[in-house]
Amino acid sequence: MTSEKHLKNVYMWREEMDDNLRRENGWLALAGLFWLRQGKNIVGSAPDADILLPKRAPAKLGVFEFDGSNVAIQIEASLPVEINGVEAKSAALSADEENVPSFITFDNMRMVVVRRSKGVGIRLWDNTREDRNVYPPREWYAVKDEYLVPATYTKYETPQIVKMPDILGSILDEQMHGYVSFELNGQQRELMAQELPDRRLFIQFMDETNNQSTYPSGRYHHTDPHENGSVFIDFNKAYSPPCSFTEYATCTFPPQENHLQTAVEAGELYTDYQRKRHH
């Protein structure tokens, strides 16, 4: 890939990443994450609601019923509420990691059930959030050709289980399908990867820029699809996890095996604006 072509490719990708952050129901539209307790959980804008909605919502929209594993909703307000595009007054709900999650939408807001290490909760988006317009653009290192690195992907015979921390304070057992080997900053290195159905690889890694110029807990990267194990890692497209933009994301972070003992001065930077918001 020529420098000019590479540059254009990275710039287009970065623009897309910034747009995705701001889109409807994107990360900057997130407005809450509420953990359910067993029994009835009131949802509405009344100050004592369990799931607190923005002020424009009805004082009591309805109730989430949680039996310890399943969640159902009962709508009590007269406001029209849709579940996956169909107006409804009650429904059993599928969580966000299921094939067809149940998205509850009303008045520019959206909710979905999430199952995480901490329990079962409700994620809320509010598409009128100011952040979608005023959040500063993402910031990046200058694009450098030497950080577009040819690599070899080796698939494990059986997936390896690694310990992966998440932002909720848990350690999860996650499957890694293989590893990539490559040369970077004069040394041979390896990173474990998850292989997606379209042959792209998802890599979470840490390096010596974390907590200096990049997000403290590591960064993410998706490769293009590998061709029989042949793949490029483009660290110019390394990006910060959603948790760097919102406290309502539930990110996982790189396993110990993916800590690179070198500085990867490429990809997304962690800005002063983000640091201030996190403290």
C-alpha positions as CSV (number, residue, x, y, z in Angstrom):
1,M,0.0,0.0,0.0
2,T,1.5,3.3,-1.0
3,S,1.9,6.0,1.6
4,E,-0.7,8.3,0.0
5,K,-3.2,5.4,-0.3
6,H,-2.5,4.3,3.2
7,L,-2.9,7.9,4.5
8,K,-6.2,8.3,2.7
9,N,-7.5,5.0,4.0
10,V,-6.6,5.8,7.7
11,Y,-8.1,9.3,7.4
12,M,-11.4,8.0,6.0
13,W,-11.5,5.3,8.8
14,R,-10.8,7.9,11.5
15,E,-13.6,10.1,10.2
16,E,-16.0,7.2,10.2
17,M,-14.9,6.4,13.8
18,D,-15.7,10.0,14.9
19,D,-19.1,9.9,13.1
20,N,-19.9,6.5,14.8
21,L,-19.3,8.1,18.2
22,R,-21.9,10.8,17.5
23,R,-24.5,8.9,15.6
24,E,-28.0,8.2,17.0
25,N,-27.9,5.6,19.7
26,G,-24.0,5.8,19.6
27,W,-21.7,6.0,22.6
28,L,-22.2,9.7,23.2
29,A,-26.0,9.3,23.3
30,L,-25.7,6.9,26.3
31,A,-27.5,8.4,29.3
32,G,-27.5,5.7,31.9
33,L,-26.8,2.2,33.1
34,F,-29.0,0.8,35.9
35,W,-28.7,-2.5,37.6
36,L,-32.0,-4.3,38.2
37,R,-32.9,-5.9,41.6
38,Q,-35.3,-8.8,41.7
39,G,-39.0,-7.9,41.6
40,K,-40.4,-4.6,40.3
41,N,-38.1,-1.8,39.1
42,I,-39.9,1.5,38.4
43,V,-38.8,3.4,35.2
44,G,-39.6,7.1,34.8
45,S,-38.5,10.6,35.4
46,A,-39.7,10.8,39.1
47,P,-36.7,11.4,41.3
48,D,-37.3,8.1,43.2
49,A,-37.5,5.9,40.0
50,D,-35.2,2.9,39.9
51,I,-34.4,3.6,36.3
52,L,-34.2,7.4,36.1
53,L,-35.2,8.8,32.7
54,P,-34.6,12.4,31.5
55,K,-37.1,15.0,32.8
56,R,-39.2,15.1,29.6
57,A,-40.2,11.4,30.1
58,P,-43.4,10.6,32.1
59,A,-42.9,10.5,35.9
60,K,-43.7,6.8,35.7
61,L,-43.3,5.2,32.3
62,G,-43.9,1.7,33.7
63,V,-42.1,-1.2,35.5
64,F,-39.4,-3.7,34.6
65,E,-40.0,-7.0,36.3
66,F,-36.9,-9.1,37.0
67,D,-37.2,-12.7,38.3
68,G,-33.4,-13.2,38.7
69,S,-32.9,-14.2,35.1
70,N,-35.7,-12.9,32.8
71,V,-36.9,-9.3,32.3
72,A,-40.3,-8.1,31.2
73,I,-41.7,-4.6,30.8
74,Q,-45.1,-3.3,31.6
75,I,-45.9,0.2,30.2
76,E,-48.2,2.3,32.3
77,A,-47.9,5.7,30.7
78,S,-50.1,6.8,27.8
79,L,-47.0,7.7,25.7
80,P,-46.6,5.4,22.7
81,V,-43.7,3.0,23.4
82,E,-42.3,0.7,20.7
83,I,-40.5,-2.5,21.1
84,N,-38.4,-3.3,18.0
85,G,-40.7,-0.9,16.0
86,V,-44.0,-2.3,17.2
87,E,-46.1,-0.4,19.7
88,A,-46.6,-2.5,22.8
89,K,-47.8,-2.2,26.4
90,S,-46.0,-5.3,27.7
91,A,-43.3,-7.7,26.6
92,A,-40.7,-10.2,27.6
93,L,-37.3,-8.8,26.7
94,S,-34.2,-10.2,25.0
95,A,-30.9,-8.8,26.2
96,D,-28.3,-7.0,24.0
97,E,-26.1,-10.0,23.4
98,E,-29.0,-12.2,22.0
99,N,-29.6,-12.5,18.3
100,V,-32.6,-10.1,18.3
101,P,-32.3,-7.7,21.3
102,S,-35.5,-6.0,22.4
103,F,-35.0,-2.3,21.9
104,I,-37.5,-0.1,23.7
105,T,-38.0,3.3,22.0
106,F,-40.0,6.4,22.9
107,D,-39.5,10.2,22.5
108,N,-35.9,10.0,21.2
109,M,-34.8,7.6,23.9
110,R,-33.9,3.9,23.7
111,M,-33.5,1.2,26.3
112,V,-32.2,-2.4,26.2
113,V,-31.5,-5.1,28.7
114,V,-27.8,-5.9,29.3
115,R,-26.3,-8.9,31.0
116,R,-22.8,-8.3,32.4
117,S,-20.4,-9.6,35.1
118,K,-22.1,-7.3,37.6
119,G,-25.7,-8.5,36.9
120,V,-28.6,-7.7,34.6
121,G,-29.3,-4.0,33.9
122,I,-30.9,-1.5,31.6
123,R,-28.9,0.7,29.3
124,L,-30.4,4.0,28.3
125,W,-29.7,6.2,25.3
126,D,-31.0,9.8,25.0
127,N,-30.5,11.1,21.4
128,T,-31.1,14.7,22.5
129,R,-27.9,14.6,24.6
130,E,-25.7,17.7,24.0
131,D,-22.5,15.5,24.0
132,R,-23.4,14.3,20.5
133,N,-22.7,17.8,19.1
134,V,-20.2,19.4,21.5
135,Y,-17.8,16.5,22.4
136,P,-14.4,17.4,20.8
137,P,-13.2,15.4,17.8
138,R,-11.1,12.3,18.6
139,E,-7.4,13.0,18.5
140,W,-4.7,10.8,16.9
141,Y,-1.0,10.4,16.4
142,A,0.2,11.4,12.9
143,V,-0.1,8.4,10.5
144,K,3.2,6.6,10.2
145,D,3.9,3.9,7.6
146,E,6.2,1.9,9.9
147,Y,3.1,1.2,12.1
148,L,1.4,-0.7,9.3
149,V,3.0,-4.0,10.1
150,P,2.8,-7.4,8.2
151,A,1.9,-10.2,10.5
152,T,1.1,-13.9,10.6
153,Y,-2.0,-15.2,12.3
154,T,-1.7,-18.7,13.8
155,K,-4.9,-20.3,14.9
156,Y,-5.0,-22.4,18.1
157,E,-6.2,-26.0,17.7
158,T,-8.6,-25.2,20.5
159,P,-9.3,-21.7,21.7
160,Q,-7.2,-20.6,24.7
161,I,-8.9,-19.1,27.7
162,V,-7.4,-15.9,29.1
163,K,-8.3,-13.8,32.1
164,M,-9.7,-10.5,30.9
165,P,-10.5,-7.6,33.3
166,D,-13.5,-5.5,32.8
167,I,-14.4,-1.9,34.0
168,L,-16.9,-3.3,36.5
169,G,-14.1,-4.8,38.5
170,S,-14.6,-8.5,37.4
171,I,-12.1,-10.8,35.7
172,L,-13.7,-12.7,32.8
173,D,-12.7,-16.0,31.1
174,E,-12.5,-15.0,27.4
175,Q,-11.6,-17.2,24.5
176,M,-8.7,-16.3,22.2
177,H,-8.8,-18.1,18.8
178,G,-5.1,-17.6,17.9
179,Y,-2.2,-15.1,17.9
180,V,-0.5,-12.8,15.5
181,S,3.3,-12.6,15.3
182,F,5.1,-9.6,13.8
183,E,8.1,-7.4,14.1
184,L,7.7,-4.0,15.8
185,N,10.4,-1.5,16.9
186,G,13.1,-3.9,16.1
187,Q,11.8,-7.0,17.9
188,Q,9.6,-10.0,17.3
189,R,6.3,-9.7,19.2
190,E,3.1,-11.6,19.6
191,L,-0.5,-10.7,20.5
192,M,-3.5,-13.0,21.1
193,A,-6.5,-12.3,18.9
194,Q,-10.2,-13.2,18.6
195,E,-11.2,-14.2,15.1
196,L,-14.5,-12.8,13.8
197,P,-16.8,-14.7,11.4
198,D,-15.6,-12.5,8.5
199,R,-11.9,-13.4,9.2
200,R,-11.1,-10.0,10.7
201,L,-9.1,-10.2,14.0
202,F,-10.0,-8.3,17.1
203,I,-7.0,-7.4,19.2
204,Q,-6.9,-5.7,22.6
205,F,-3.4,-4.6,23.7
206,M,-1.5,-2.5,26.1
207,D,1.8,-0.8,25.5
208,E,4.1,1.8,27.2
209,T,2.1,4.8,26.0
210,N,-0.9,3.8,28.2
211,N,-1.6,6.4,30.9
212,Q,0.9,8.8,29.2
213,S,-0.5,9.7,25.8
214,T,-3.1,6.9,25.4
215,Y,-6.0,5.5,27.4
216,P,-4.7,4.0,30.7
217,S,-6.3,0.6,30.3
218,G,-5.2,-0.3,26.7
219,R,-6.5,0.0,23.2
220,Y,-8.5,-2.0,20.6
221,H,-7.7,-2.8,17.0
222,H,-9.6,-4.6,14.2
223,T,-7.6,-5.9,11.3
224,D,-8.8,-6.4,7.8
225,P,-9.8,-10.1,7.0
226,H,-6.7,-12.3,7.1
227,E,-5.8,-14.3,4.0
228,N,-4.7,-17.8,5.0
229,G,-3.1,-16.3,8.1
230,S,-1.5,-13.4,6.3
231,V,-2.6,-10.1,7.7
232,F,-1.6,-6.5,8.4
233,I,-1.8,-4.9,11.8
234,D,-2.3,-1.2,11.4
235,F,-1.5,0.5,14.7
236,N,-2.5,3.8,13.1
237,K,-6.0,2.4,13.5
238,A,-5.6,1.5,17.2
239,Y,-8.5,3.1,19.1
240,S,-9.6,3.8,22.7
241,P,-12.3,1.6,24.2
242,P,-15.8,3.2,24.6
243,C,-15.1,3.6,28.3
244,S,-12.9,6.5,27.4
245,F,-15.9,8.4,26.1
246,T,-18.7,7.4,28.5
247,E,-19.1,6.0,32.1
248,Y,-22.0,3.9,30.8
249,A,-20.0,1.5,28.7
250,T,-18.9,-1.9,30.0
251,C,-15.5,-2.5,28.4
252,T,-13.2,-5.4,28.7
253,F,-9.4,-4.7,28.8
254,P,-6.4,-6.6,27.4
255,P,-5.3,-9.8,29.1
256,Q,-1.8,-9.9,30.7
257,E,-0.5,-11.8,27.6
258,N,-1.2,-8.7,25.4
259,H,1.0,-6.2,27.2
260,L,3.7,-5.0,24.7
261,Q,7.0,-4.0,26.3
262,T,7.4,-1.1,23.9
263,A,5.7,2.3,23.1
264,V,3.3,2.2,20.2
265,E,3.2,5.8,19.2
266,A,0.4,5.4,16.7
267,G,-3.4,5.5,16.8
268,E,-5.8,7.2,19.2
269,L,-4.6,9.6,21.9
270,Y,-6.2,10.1,25.3
271,T,-7.1,13.8,25.5
272,D,-7.0,16.3,28.4
273,Y,-10.7,16.7,27.9
274,Q,-11.2,13.0,28.5
275,R,-8.9,13.0,31.6
276,K,-10.9,15.8,33.1
277,R,-14.2,14.1,32.6
278,H,-12.9,10.9,34.2
279,H,-11.9,12.6,37.4
